[in-house]
Amino acid sequence: MYSTVLGWFRFITIIEGISYVLLLGIGMPIKYILDIGEATLILGSIHGFLFVVFVLLLLYVSIQSKWSFLKMAMIFIVSFIPFGNFVIDRKLLKHN
């Protein structure tokens, strides 16, 4: 899986999706229910870094694989939806 750029992109897609779910499902409730802002600071920083890596790899893989702009844009937009990254991996990337 990690021997190709697409394999690394699939890996980062899943890791970034997990960080997003953790941020929304754990970090946000801790911040607003328990009034501990550090949870979102830590999880948000990790998620932000992984999202930047995700976007850079998306651009690189799109150019290398000659994906259409529509496919690249769809992957980018779906990544903003919670659990969207898992759909990206399952529906779009697994078949390439």
Backbone as JSON, one array per atom type, in Angstrom:
{
  "sequence": "MYSTVLGWFRFITIIEGISYVLLLGIGMPIKYILDIGEATLILGSIHGFLFVVFVLLLLYVSIQSKWSFLKMAMIFIVSFIPFGNFVIDRKLLKHN",
  "N": [[0.82, -1.2, 0.0], [1.98, 1.25, 0.71], [3.87, 1.65, -1.19], [3.5, 3.23, -3.37], [2.7, 6.56, -4.51], [-0.02, 7.02, -4.54], [-0.84, 5.11, -2.69], [0.27, 6.15, -0.33], [-1.2, 8.49, -0.27], [-3.78, 7.48, 0.14], [-3.4, 6.43, 2.72], [-2.83, 8.81, 4.22], [-5.27, 10.07, 3.78], [-7.05, 8.49, 5.29], [-5.91, 8.74, 7.9], [-6.11, 11.52, 8.25], [-8.87, 11.77, 8.16], [-9.58, 10.38, 10.49], [-8.42, 12.07, 12.39], [-10.03, 14.32, 12.05], [-12.57, 13.4, 12.82], [-11.99, 12.8, 15.5], [-11.4, 15.37, 16.41], [-13.9, 16.67, 16.09], [-15.6, 14.91, 17.5], [-14.48, 14.43, 20.02], [-12.69, 16.53, 20.83], [-14.19, 18.98, 20.48], [-16.57, 18.58, 22.14], [-15.24, 18.35, 24.66], [-14.13, 20.87, 24.84], [-16.41, 22.6, 24.87], [-18.25, 21.51, 26.7], [-16.81, 20.69, 29.0], [-15.26, 22.89, 29.26], [-12.53, 23.04, 28.53], [-10.18, 24.26, 26.73], [-7.79, 23.42, 25.64], [-7.98, 20.94, 24.49], [-9.06, 21.23, 21.89], [-7.07, 22.81, 20.88], [-4.81, 21.14, 20.77], [-5.75, 18.81, 19.32], [-6.76, 20.16, 17.11], [-4.47, 21.34, 16.01], [-2.99, 19.09, 15.23], [-4.8, 17.96, 13.4], [-4.93, 20.08, 11.56], [-2.29, 20.14, 10.51], [-2.22, 17.58, 9.31], [-4.25, 17.95, 7.44], [-3.14, 19.85, 5.71], [-1.02, 18.32, 4.65], [-2.61, 16.37, 3.41], [-3.92, 17.94, 1.41], [-1.73, 18.83, -0.13], [-0.71, 16.35, -1.02], [-2.97, 15.53, -2.42], [-3.0, 17.36, -4.56], [-0.55, 16.66, -5.78], [-0.94, 13.9, -6.42], [-3.14, 14.14, -8.09], [-2.09, 15.5, -10.28], [-0.06, 13.71, -11.06], [-1.53, 11.37, -11.61], [-3.18, 12.26, -13.54], [-5.82, 13.14, -13.05], [-9.13, 14.41, -13.5], [-10.16, 17.84, -13.14], [-12.61, 17.98, -11.89], [-12.82, 15.56, -10.43], [-10.7, 15.89, -8.62], [-11.58, 18.2, -7.29], [-13.96, 17.24, -6.2], [-13.03, 15.31, -4.37], [-11.65, 17.01, -2.62], [-13.76, 18.65, -1.62], [-15.49, 16.75, -0.43], [-13.89, 15.96, 1.64], [-14.35, 17.73, 3.7], [-16.61, 16.94, 4.98], [-17.73, 15.22, 7.84], [-16.52, 11.94, 8.27], [-16.24, 11.78, 5.58], [-13.76, 11.36, 4.38], [-13.39, 8.63, 4.59], [-15.26, 7.69, 2.83], [-14.18, 8.72, 0.5], [-11.83, 7.17, 0.31], [-12.91, 4.58, 0.09], [-14.73, 4.66, -2.13], [-13.56, 6.18, -4.23], [-10.71, 6.03, -4.32], [-9.89, 3.39, -3.9], [-10.44, 1.94, -6.16], [-8.61, 2.69, -8.05]],
  "CA": [[0.0, 0.0, 0.0], [2.79, 2.46, 0.83], [4.93, 1.65, -2.19], [3.18, 4.22, -4.39], [2.2, 7.84, -4.01], [-1.46, 6.84, -4.3], [-0.94, 4.38, -1.43], [0.52, 7.12, 0.76], [-2.35, 9.4, -0.24], [-4.88, 6.75, 0.81], [-3.05, 6.38, 4.14], [-3.04, 10.14, 4.79], [-6.71, 10.32, 3.74], [-7.66, 7.82, 6.45], [-5.4, 9.36, 9.13], [-6.7, 12.86, 8.35], [-10.28, 11.56, 8.5], [-9.63, 10.01, 11.91], [-8.14, 13.27, 13.19], [-11.2, 15.2, 11.95], [-13.61, 12.81, 13.67], [-11.56, 13.0, 16.89], [-11.56, 16.79, 16.72], [-15.33, 16.97, 16.24], [-16.28, 14.03, 18.45], [-13.88, 14.46, 21.35], [-12.15, 17.85, 21.14], [-15.23, 20.0, 20.61], [-17.33, 18.41, 23.39], [-14.41, 18.67, 25.82], [-13.98, 22.32, 24.9], [-17.64, 23.32, 25.19], [-18.95, 20.94, 27.86], [-15.94, 20.73, 30.17], [-14.56, 24.17, 29.23], [-11.09, 22.81, 28.44], [-9.84, 24.66, 25.37], [-6.56, 22.79, 25.16], [-8.31, 19.76, 23.67], [-9.16, 21.63, 20.49], [-5.77, 23.34, 20.48], [-3.94, 20.01, 20.43], [-6.34, 18.04, 18.22], [-6.87, 21.04, 15.94], [-3.14, 21.49, 15.41], [-2.68, 17.83, 14.56], [-5.68, 17.86, 12.23], [-4.52, 21.1, 10.58], [-1.09, 19.66, 9.84], [-2.58, 16.46, 8.44], [-5.05, 18.46, 6.32], [-2.2, 20.46, 4.76], [-0.37, 17.2, 3.96], [-3.64, 15.79, 2.55], [-4.14, 18.81, 0.25], [-0.53, 18.78, -0.97], [-0.69, 15.05, -1.7], [-4.07, 15.53, -3.39], [-2.53, 18.07, -5.76], [0.5, 15.87, -6.41], [-1.53, 12.69, -7.01], [-4.01, 14.57, -9.19], [-1.23, 15.8, -11.44], [0.63, 12.49, -11.47], [-2.49, 10.4, -12.14], [-3.95, 12.94, -14.59], [-7.23, 13.19, -12.69], [-9.83, 15.6, -13.95], [-10.35, 18.86, -12.1], [-13.84, 17.65, -11.17], [-12.51, 14.52, -9.46], [-9.88, 16.49, -7.57], [-12.43, 19.11, -6.52], [-14.91, 16.43, -5.44], [-12.3, 14.75, -3.23], [-11.39, 18.11, -1.7], [-15.01, 19.07, -0.98], [-15.99, 15.67, 0.43], [-13.03, 15.86, 2.83], [-14.88, 18.61, 4.75], [-17.75, 16.27, 5.61], [-17.28, 14.18, 8.77], [-16.47, 10.59, 7.7], [-16.11, 11.89, 4.13], [-12.49, 10.78, 3.93], [-13.54, 7.18, 4.48], [-15.99, 7.5, 1.57], [-13.2, 8.97, -0.55], [-10.98, 6.0, 0.19], [-13.68, 3.41, -0.33], [-15.4, 4.8, -3.43], [-12.79, 6.8, -5.29], [-9.3, 5.68, -4.39], [-9.65, 1.94, -3.88], [-10.62, 1.39, -7.51], [-7.54, 3.14, -8.96]],
  "C": [[0.86, 1.26, 0.0], [3.91, 2.52, -0.21], [4.69, 2.66, -3.3], [2.7, 5.51, -3.73], [0.71, 7.74, -3.72], [-1.69, 6.07, -2.99], [-0.72, 5.28, -0.23], [-0.65, 8.09, 0.88], [-3.54, 8.74, 0.44], [-4.63, 6.68, 2.31], [-3.31, 7.72, 4.82], [-4.52, 10.49, 4.8], [-7.39, 9.71, 4.96], [-7.21, 8.47, 7.76], [-6.0, 10.74, 9.33], [-8.18, 12.76, 8.71], [-10.47, 11.2, 9.97], [-9.4, 11.25, 12.77], [-9.32, 14.24, 13.16], [-12.33, 14.7, 12.84], [-13.26, 12.98, 15.15], [-11.74, 14.46, 17.31], [-13.02, 17.13, 16.97], [-15.99, 16.17, 17.35], [-15.74, 14.07, 19.87], [-13.44, 15.88, 21.72], [-13.21, 18.91, 21.36], [-16.09, 19.8, 21.85], [-16.52, 18.73, 24.64], [-14.28, 20.19, 25.96], [-15.26, 22.99, 25.42], [-18.4, 22.77, 26.4], [-18.1, 21.06, 29.12], [-15.13, 22.02, 30.27], [-13.04, 24.01, 29.31], [-10.67, 23.06, 26.99], [-8.62, 23.99, 24.79], [-6.83, 21.57, 24.28], [-8.4, 20.13, 22.2], [-7.85, 22.22, 19.99], [-4.87, 22.2, 20.0], [-4.49, 19.24, 19.23], [-6.46, 18.88, 16.95], [-5.55, 21.23, 15.24], [-2.73, 20.23, 14.64], [-3.5, 17.69, 13.28], [-5.27, 18.87, 11.15], [-3.28, 20.68, 9.81], [-1.42, 18.54, 8.86], [-3.42, 16.93, 7.25], [-4.16, 19.12, 5.27], [-1.48, 19.37, 3.97], [-1.34, 16.55, 2.98], [-3.82, 16.62, 1.28], [-2.93, 18.78, -0.68], [-0.43, 17.45, -1.71], [-1.82, 14.94, -2.72], [-3.64, 16.22, -4.68], [-1.49, 17.24, -6.51], [-0.07, 14.63, -7.11], [-2.42, 13.05, -8.18], [-3.21, 14.84, -10.45], [-0.59, 14.53, -11.97], [-0.32, 11.5, -12.15], [-3.37, 10.97, -13.25], [-5.45, 12.88, -14.32], [-7.85, 14.46, -13.25], [-9.95, 16.58, -12.78], [-11.57, 18.53, -11.25], [-13.58, 16.59, -10.11], [-11.69, 15.08, -8.3], [-10.73, 17.4, -6.68], [-13.43, 18.33, -5.66], [-14.23, 15.82, -4.21], [-12.04, 15.83, -2.19], [-12.65, 18.51, -0.94], [-15.53, 18.0, -0.02], [-15.14, 15.54, 1.69], [-13.5, 16.76, 3.97], [-16.06, 18.0, 5.49], [-17.21, 15.23, 6.59], [-17.49, 12.78, 8.17], [-16.36, 10.61, 6.17], [-14.83, 11.27, 3.6], [-12.57, 9.27, 3.78], [-14.31, 6.83, 3.21], [-15.04, 7.71, 0.39], [-12.34, 7.73, -0.77], [-11.73, 4.82, -0.4], [-14.18, 3.51, -1.77], [-14.47, 5.27, -4.54], [-11.37, 6.27, -5.43], [-9.03, 4.18, -4.49], [-9.69, 1.34, -5.27], [-9.53, 1.82, -8.49], [-6.34, 2.23, -8.86]]
}
